[in-house]
Amino acid sequence: MSNNNQNMMNLIQKPIDIWNGYKEKHPNIAQFLVFFMLSNGITVLQLVLMPVFKSIFAQTSLVSTSFQLLQLGTNFDGSSYYIFDYAAGSLASGGGGGLAYFLAVQITIAIAQSINFFVQRSITFKSTSNVWRAAYWYVVAYIGITIGAAAAQGFYKAPIYNLLMNTWSMGSVGETTADVITMVINSAISFWVFFPIFKMIFKQDSDTTNKDV
């Protein structure tokens, strides 16, 4: 092997050795860092998929189909507050995007989280527990987080879109920017909630947990 190749191998191996050494000393922190990096990758995937599905459903009549589910009290203006609030009409026309927007969001999240399940299980947590049991609790957690995130979205979705599209007169650019912001907020909520859940459902059969010191 030439000196150049050997030097290249040394350059590659050195950060690997540093990481392995850090992982041995601080396994929990290292695990969180891997989770963090993979989660950011999943978020990027969501940001790519969201406009694709949104543009597809925008061409259908589903935009004019209202999807308002799980009423919970009222808004400050006296109107009904829905956990899932996607009023009929495009966002540009003052509507909530209708069933089209709801499907675009949920299909994007479902695809991203399905991938997230397998990469986090095999790479971050290296779980050897029963995959079907883990999948069951993952789905339960996913449904709960989806409802919670949707409820939180009711407080920030409309103001963000109104600010960017109307107050700042950014039009379609504002709508796209608001899409990104709401998706990032949604992903951030999932990130902080899913980590402790994954710690519980992604076990190793002979799991001996080391604590960082």
C-alpha positions as CSV (number, residue, x, y, z in Angstrom):
1,M,0.0,0.0,0.0
2,S,1.4,3.4,-1.0
3,N,2.2,6.1,1.6
4,N,-0.7,8.3,0.2
5,N,-3.2,5.5,0.7
6,Q,-1.9,4.7,4.1
7,N,-2.1,8.4,5.1
8,M,-5.7,8.5,3.8
9,M,-6.6,5.4,5.8
10,N,-5.1,7.0,8.9
11,L,-7.1,10.2,8.3
12,I,-10.3,8.2,8.1
13,Q,-9.6,5.9,11.0
14,K,-8.6,8.6,13.4
15,P,-12.0,10.2,13.8
16,I,-13.6,6.8,14.0
17,D,-11.3,5.8,16.8
18,I,-12.0,9.1,18.6
19,W,-15.8,8.5,18.2
20,N,-15.5,4.9,19.4
21,G,-13.5,6.0,22.5
22,Y,-16.1,8.7,23.3
23,K,-18.9,6.3,22.8
24,E,-17.4,3.9,25.3
25,K,-16.9,6.6,27.9
26,H,-20.3,8.3,27.3
27,P,-22.7,5.8,25.7
28,N,-25.9,7.7,26.6
29,I,-24.7,11.0,25.2
30,A,-23.3,9.3,22.1
31,Q,-26.6,7.6,21.6
32,F,-28.4,10.9,21.8
33,L,-26.1,12.5,19.3
34,V,-26.7,9.7,16.8
35,F,-30.5,10.1,17.4
36,F,-30.1,13.9,16.9
37,M,-28.3,13.5,13.6
38,L,-30.7,10.9,12.2
39,S,-33.7,12.9,13.3
40,N,-32.4,15.9,11.4
41,G,-32.0,13.8,8.3
42,I,-35.6,12.6,8.7
43,T,-36.7,16.3,9.1
44,V,-34.9,17.1,5.8
45,L,-36.7,14.3,4.1
46,Q,-40.0,15.7,5.4
47,L,-39.2,19.1,4.0
48,V,-38.6,17.5,0.6
49,L,-41.7,15.4,0.6
50,M,-44.1,17.9,2.0
51,P,-44.2,20.3,-1.0
52,V,-44.4,17.3,-3.4
53,F,-47.5,15.8,-1.8
54,K,-49.0,19.3,-1.2
55,S,-48.7,20.1,-4.9
56,I,-50.2,16.8,-5.9
57,F,-53.3,17.2,-3.6
58,A,-53.6,20.8,-4.5
59,Q,-54.7,19.7,-8.0
60,T,-57.7,17.8,-6.5
61,S,-61.1,18.7,-5.2
62,L,-59.9,17.7,-1.7
63,V,-58.8,21.3,-1.2
64,S,-62.5,22.2,-1.1
65,T,-63.3,19.5,1.4
66,S,-63.2,20.7,5.0
67,F,-61.5,18.4,7.5
68,Q,-62.3,19.6,11.0
69,L,-62.2,17.0,13.7
70,L,-62.2,16.8,17.5
71,Q,-63.7,20.0,18.6
72,L,-62.3,21.3,21.9
73,G,-63.8,24.5,23.2
74,T,-63.6,27.8,21.3
75,N,-60.9,30.2,19.9
76,F,-60.5,33.7,21.3
77,D,-62.8,35.0,18.6
78,G,-65.6,32.6,19.7
79,S,-65.2,30.2,16.7
80,S,-65.0,26.5,17.3
81,Y,-61.5,25.1,18.1
82,Y,-60.6,21.8,16.4
83,I,-57.6,19.7,17.2
84,F,-57.5,18.9,13.5
85,D,-58.5,22.2,11.8
86,Y,-58.3,22.2,8.0
87,A,-61.1,24.4,6.7
88,A,-62.1,24.2,3.1
89,G,-60.3,26.4,0.6
90,S,-56.6,27.0,-0.3
91,L,-54.3,28.8,2.2
92,A,-53.8,31.5,-0.3
93,S,-57.6,32.3,-0.3
94,G,-57.8,32.3,3.4
95,G,-58.8,28.7,3.9
96,G,-57.1,26.0,5.9
97,G,-56.0,23.8,3.0
98,G,-58.9,21.4,3.4
99,L,-58.5,17.6,3.4
100,A,-55.7,18.0,0.8
101,Y,-53.4,19.8,3.2
102,F,-54.2,17.3,6.0
103,L,-53.3,14.4,3.8
104,A,-50.1,16.0,2.5
105,V,-49.0,16.6,6.1
106,Q,-49.9,13.2,7.5
107,I,-48.6,11.1,4.5
108,T,-45.3,13.0,4.7
109,I,-45.1,12.4,8.5
110,A,-46.1,8.7,8.2
111,I,-43.5,8.0,5.5
112,A,-40.8,9.8,7.5
113,Q,-41.6,8.2,10.8
114,S,-41.8,4.7,9.2
115,I,-38.2,5.2,8.0
116,N,-37.3,6.7,11.4
117,F,-38.5,3.6,13.2
118,F,-36.2,1.3,11.4
119,V,-33.1,3.5,11.3
120,Q,-33.3,4.5,14.9
121,R,-34.0,0.9,16.0
122,S,-31.0,-0.6,14.1
123,I,-28.5,2.3,14.1
124,T,-29.1,4.4,17.2
125,F,-30.4,1.9,19.7
126,K,-29.2,-1.4,18.1
127,S,-32.3,-3.0,19.5
128,T,-32.7,-6.8,19.5
129,S,-36.1,-6.8,21.1
130,N,-39.3,-8.0,19.4
131,V,-39.9,-5.8,16.4
132,W,-43.6,-6.3,16.4
133,R,-44.0,-5.3,20.0
134,A,-41.8,-2.3,19.4
135,A,-43.9,-1.4,16.3
136,Y,-47.1,-1.6,18.3
137,W,-45.9,0.8,21.0
138,Y,-44.4,3.0,18.3
139,V,-47.8,3.3,16.5
140,V,-49.5,4.1,19.8
141,A,-47.0,6.8,20.6
142,Y,-47.2,8.1,17.0
143,I,-51.0,8.5,17.3
144,G,-50.7,10.3,20.6
145,I,-48.0,12.6,19.4
146,T,-49.9,13.3,16.2
147,I,-52.9,14.4,18.2
148,G,-50.8,16.5,20.6
149,A,-48.9,18.1,17.8
150,A,-52.1,18.9,15.9
151,A,-53.5,20.5,19.0
152,A,-50.4,22.7,19.4
153,Q,-50.5,23.6,15.7
154,G,-53.8,25.3,16.3
155,F,-52.0,28.0,18.2
156,Y,-49.2,28.8,15.8
157,K,-50.3,27.6,12.3
158,A,-52.8,30.4,11.4
159,P,-50.6,33.3,12.8
160,I,-47.5,32.1,11.0
161,Y,-49.3,31.8,7.6
162,N,-51.1,35.1,8.1
163,L,-47.9,36.9,9.1
164,L,-45.9,35.7,6.1
165,M,-48.6,35.7,3.4
166,N,-50.7,38.7,4.4
167,T,-48.9,41.0,6.9
168,W,-45.6,40.7,5.1
169,S,-47.2,40.2,1.7
170,M,-44.9,37.4,0.7
171,G,-47.6,35.4,-1.2
172,S,-46.6,32.0,-2.4
173,V,-43.1,32.4,-1.0
174,G,-44.6,33.2,2.4
175,E,-46.8,30.1,2.1
176,T,-43.8,27.9,1.3
177,T,-41.8,29.4,4.2
178,A,-44.7,28.9,6.5
179,D,-44.9,25.2,5.4
180,V,-41.2,24.8,6.3
181,I,-41.6,26.5,9.7
182,T,-44.7,24.5,10.7
183,M,-43.0,21.2,9.6
184,V,-39.9,22.1,11.6
185,I,-41.9,22.9,14.7
186,N,-43.8,19.6,14.3
187,S,-40.5,17.7,13.9
188,A,-39.1,19.4,17.0
189,I,-42.1,18.3,19.0
190,S,-41.7,14.7,17.8
191,F,-37.9,14.8,18.4
192,W,-38.1,15.6,22.1
193,V,-41.0,13.3,22.8
194,F,-39.8,10.3,20.8
195,F,-36.3,10.0,22.3
196,P,-37.5,8.8,25.8
197,I,-40.1,6.6,24.1
198,F,-37.5,5.0,21.9
199,K,-35.4,4.4,25.0
200,M,-38.2,2.3,26.4
201,I,-39.4,0.4,23.4
202,F,-36.0,-0.2,21.7
203,K,-34.4,-2.5,24.2
204,Q,-31.6,-5.0,23.8
205,D,-32.3,-8.5,25.1
206,S,-29.4,-8.3,27.5
207,D,-29.5,-4.6,28.0
208,T,-27.1,-3.3,30.6
209,T,-27.4,0.4,30.6
210,N,-24.3,2.4,31.4
211,K,-24.6,5.9,32.9
212,D,-22.4,8.8,31.8
213,V,-20.1,10.2,34.4
